[in-house]
Amino acid sequence: MNRRRRTLTGIGIGLAAAGTTAAAGIVADRLARALKTAKALDSVDDYEEEASVTTVVVADDGVALHVEIDEPEGPVAATKGAVAPTVVFCHGYTLSLRCWVFQRRALKAAGYRVVLWDARGHGQSGAGSKESYQIDQLGHDLYSVINAVAPQGPLILVGHSMGGMTLMALAAHHPEVIKERVIGVAFVSTSPGGISAVSWGLGKVLGRAVHRLGPFAVGRLAGRQGLVNSVLKAGREVEEYFVDLYSFASPVPLSIVQLTAEMIFTTRIEVISDFMETFETHDKREALEQFVGVETLVINGIQDMLTPPEHSEEIVKLIPGAEHVLVNDAGHIIMLEHGDVVSEQLLALIGRAEHAAAAHLDQRDKPRIRRTITDLAKRRRVKSLEGRRDAS
């Protein structure tokens, strides 16, 4: 029995290290090569962004939600005669609003007002009760944030992974917000349901075992945060290896890996454990009907092991007129791996949404568009080499 407990605890630590998945065996030379490549690509960059306004929104059950607002730089962007939309970002599981650093910069510079918030138990937001760590509650939390800091005017909603599920929960419980105010929505690397069928790139048998044992294994670590912290501190390079493995599909700067790892590993193990159960039962396919007629972007990485492309494809099928963008050389944390691509696609979405709203167009009549963006990893490597040549 003790041996079984040790095994499950090991799986639990691996799940935390991967953001939602289990650890596989590590080959030392692969780890060394991965870190060497990441360091070679690194450049000096500051991933912190100073918000115009930082505030706290109290959820309907009293949890304090950390919210940041970026006011537009320069002229406010808007279609002639229309009010510019506010863009609201919702991050994914074990991340925080910091994951949107590239997109908030791009949209603010383009003249849009941006709202970002940390989900309960994540980032700088307060903790909720065990029972409150549910996708449905996140939908209510988003409703509270919108009412508090963006009570009027058109909205563009953007959600990554669990954040996309949050948008679906908002539509399920507060459909009037979608119908009356939302002119555009972006589902980034997310799923309408069926997460329990994902194998995490481990094969069907091991994938099923992770789904069955994962919540229990991580749950055994709840209340032992000190142990988890000491293990992670002792194995920082291993931690970064697993974050890189399950988050990205192309070489990224080490600083990006470290930013992602910091967000994941500052999420308390109790929160990771309690949220895991809600993913197994998540199914918001019916809620997607509320977005029919809204300009919709669905974007994900072809190599995403956590929410594979077939999950995005299902969203597209349920929202007529949705645009589906597949990005090659891209994993689950696509907004950090290919920040410029995601920013460009969001700006294009906003432009289409503003045009459609001004012309009163119904997006269900628009033909479905599917595009694949490729060779991104190669371009990044070339750009990095050129940068190093210029520096020398």
URWOBEL-V202117 format. One record per backbone hydrogen bond with DSSP energy under -1.0 kcal/mol. NH is the residue of the N-H (numbers start at 1). CO is the residue of the C=O. Records with the same first field share a line. If there is no record, write none. Layout:
BEGIN
NH=CO  CO
END
This chain:
BEGIN
5=1
6=2
7=3
8=4
9=5
10=6
11=7
12=8
13=9
14=10
15=11
16=12
17=13
18=14
19=16
31=27
32=28
33=29
34=30
35=31
36=32
37=33
38=34
39=35
40=36
41=37
52=69
53=69
55=67
57=65
59=63
62=59
65=57
67=55
68=116
69=53
70=114
73=108
77=111
82=79
86=154
87=113
88=156
89=115
90=158
95=92
99=96
100=97
101=98
104=100
105=101
106=102
107=103
108=104
109=105
110=106
111=108
112=107
114=70
115=87
116=68
118=66
121=126
122=119
125=122
126=64
132=129
133=130
134=132
138=134
139=135
140=136
141=137
142=138
143=139
144=140
145=141
146=142
147=143
148=144
149=145
150=146
155=181
156=86
157=184
158=88
159=186
160=90
161=188
163=160
165=161
166=162
167=163
168=164
169=165
170=166
171=167
172=168
173=169
174=170
177=174
179=175
180=176
181=177
182=177
183=155
184=155
185=295
186=157
187=297
188=159
189=299
197=194
198=195
202=199
207=203
208=204
209=205
210=206
211=207
212=208
213=209
214=210
217=213
218=214
219=215
220=216
221=218
224=221
228=224
229=225
230=226
231=227
232=228
233=229
234=230
235=231
239=235
240=236
241=237
242=238
243=239
244=240
245=241
246=242
247=243
248=244
254=38
257=253
258=254
259=255
260=256
261=257
262=258
263=259
264=260
265=261
267=264
272=268
273=269
274=270
275=271
276=272
284=192
289=286
290=287
291=288
292=289
294=291
295=183
297=185
298=323
299=187
300=325
302=327
303=330
304=301
311=308
313=309
314=310
315=311
316=312
317=313
318=314
322=319
323=296
324=369
325=298
326=371
327=300
328=373
333=247
334=332
336=333
337=333
338=334
342=338
343=339
344=340
345=341
346=342
347=343
348=344
349=345
350=346
351=347
352=348
353=349
354=350
355=351
356=352
357=353
358=354
359=355
361=356
363=293
365=362
366=363
371=324
373=326
379=375
380=376
381=377
382=378
383=379
384=380
385=381
386=382
387=383
388=384
389=385
390=386
391=387
392=388
END
